[in-house]
Amino acid sequence: MNERRRHSRFERQLTLAKIARRDAMAALADALAEESKSAALAERSRALMREYVARGELPSGSALRDHTAFVQSLQGVAEQADEASKDAGDQARWQVQTLAAADTRATRLEARLDAARRELTALEIKREGAASAAMARKLQTPSGKTR
């Protein structure tokens, strides 16, 4: 009976480990997507900023002031996107470590579950053999002949 409980416990633990591995994979994919998206936004913002800086003459001082404010806001967006990209990269590196740990745990639990299965099967075979031997003894007559 202990073997069955042990086997069931390993099955539950393995199920949880597989869920943790799946969640870690999803979190890693999200972090990589966020890193890529933020890097692309930073590059687009810089390109747009360069385009506006390269524009020629402006008709008035207020147009120049508005133009400068817009270029500065683009620069701010690019800097924020760079920072978000760096943060997402850090998150992705952490998620790789989390995924590796979850994968190692799942692999270890799979091996333990396999061992528990073999142990349970061997015990069941042993019990069946003992039951068969007891039945064979019951069927024998006192003189050693079978009925």
Legacy VTK file of the C-alpha trace (Angstrom):
# vtk DataFile Version 3.0
C-alpha trace
ASCII
DATASET POLYDATA
POINTS 147 float
0.000 0.000 0.000
2.871 2.376 0.773
4.245 1.773 -2.707
0.971 2.870 -4.315
0.873 6.061 -2.246
4.502 6.764 -3.098
3.795 6.170 -6.788
0.757 8.493 -6.659
2.791 11.164 -4.871
5.476 11.033 -7.579
2.804 11.296 -10.281
1.346 14.415 -8.635
4.788 15.963 -8.190
5.652 15.234 -11.817
2.408 16.822 -12.981
3.227 19.950 -10.964
6.786 19.990 -12.325
5.486 19.769 -15.902
3.121 22.672 -15.213
6.023 24.703 -13.778
8.126 23.887 -16.855
5.293 24.954 -19.181
4.792 28.198 -17.228
8.527 28.930 -17.339
8.549 28.406 -21.108
5.614 30.783 -21.520
7.241 33.413 -19.294
10.493 33.114 -21.262
8.645 33.535 -24.547
6.847 36.613 -23.166
10.106 38.150 -21.944
11.820 37.563 -25.292
8.855 39.049 -27.158
8.851 42.101 -24.880
12.591 42.563 -25.357
12.217 42.424 -29.122
9.214 44.759 -29.127
10.967 47.325 -26.933
14.140 47.219 -29.023
12.102 47.753 -32.187
10.247 50.689 -30.612
13.542 52.278 -29.548
14.965 51.911 -33.053
11.826 53.317 -34.706
11.833 56.267 -32.291
15.492 57.009 -33.041
14.895 56.781 -36.795
11.950 59.160 -36.551
14.016 61.494 -34.372
16.855 61.514 -36.930
14.348 62.251 -39.670
12.914 65.223 -37.803
16.370 66.555 -36.872
17.400 66.409 -40.537
14.477 68.598 -41.599
15.527 71.913 -42.962
14.333 75.418 -42.306
11.459 76.190 -40.021
9.342 79.264 -40.754
9.097 80.667 -37.231
10.452 80.476 -33.722
7.339 78.725 -32.427
7.679 76.076 -35.148
11.306 75.586 -34.092
10.258 75.311 -30.431
7.538 72.760 -31.275
9.945 70.857 -33.494
12.576 70.709 -30.720
10.004 69.602 -28.145
8.815 66.838 -30.450
12.377 65.634 -31.112
13.077 65.612 -27.360
9.927 63.616 -26.703
11.022 61.085 -29.345
14.384 60.868 -27.634
12.600 60.196 -24.315
10.510 57.445 -25.897
13.655 55.851 -27.352
15.412 55.955 -23.959
12.402 54.436 -22.185
12.148 51.715 -24.816
15.869 50.960 -24.433
15.413 50.635 -20.679
12.382 48.390 -21.159
14.391 46.259 -23.579
17.209 45.896 -21.036
14.714 44.985 -18.304
13.078 42.412 -20.561
16.508 40.969 -21.376
17.232 40.609 -17.659
13.852 38.970 -17.207
14.570 36.590 -20.102
17.895 35.566 -18.561
16.172 34.911 -15.235
13.446 32.922 -17.005
16.091 30.769 -18.710
17.431 29.872 -15.267
13.914 29.179 -13.995
13.186 26.993 -17.007
16.415 25.054 -16.513
15.566 24.437 -12.852
12.015 23.335 -13.713
13.315 21.069 -16.461
15.888 19.503 -14.130
13.237 18.905 -11.473
10.836 17.342 -13.990
13.571 15.075 -15.340
14.530 13.993 -11.825
10.899 13.303 -10.926
10.383 11.312 -14.128
13.291 9.086 -13.125
11.909 8.689 -9.601
8.466 7.859 -10.988
9.955 5.239 -13.299
11.781 3.672 -10.353
8.583 3.690 -8.286
6.699 2.039 -11.171
9.315 -0.708 -11.444
9.249 -1.227 -7.697
5.444 -1.411 -7.659
5.384 -3.842 -10.577
7.988 -6.080 -8.931
6.028 -6.049 -5.679
2.796 -6.964 -7.474
4.533 -9.832 -9.286
5.979 -11.035 -5.977
2.555 -10.890 -4.328
0.945 -12.757 -7.227
3.635 -15.440 -6.994
3.088 -15.813 -3.261
-0.677 -16.092 -3.750
-0.186 -18.735 -6.457
2.152 -20.737 -4.221
-0.346 -20.616 -1.358
-3.115 -21.790 -3.671
-0.938 -24.635 -4.936
-0.277 -25.764 -1.343
-4.002 -25.740 -0.584
-4.714 -27.911 -3.602
-2.192 -30.560 -2.603
-3.393 -33.551 -0.556
-1.568 -34.671 2.558
0.062 -37.512 0.619
1.649 -35.035 -1.798
-0.740 -35.749 -4.687
-2.896 -33.097 -6.252
-6.630 -33.580 -6.373
LINES 1 148
147 0 1 2 3 4 5 6 7 8 9 10 11 12 13 14 15 16 17 18 19 20 21 22 23 24 25 26 27 28 29 30 31 32 33 34 35 36 37 38 39 40 41 42 43 44 45 46 47 48 49 50 51 52 53 54 55 56 57 58 59 60 61 62 63 64 65 66 67 68 69 70 71 72 73 74 75 76 77 78 79 80 81 82 83 84 85 86 87 88 89 90 91 92 93 94 95 96 97 98 99 100 101 102 103 104 105 106 107 108 109 110 111 112 113 114 115 116 117 118 119 120 121 122 123 124 125 126 127 128 129 130 131 132 133 134 135 136 137 138 139 140 141 142 143 144 145 146
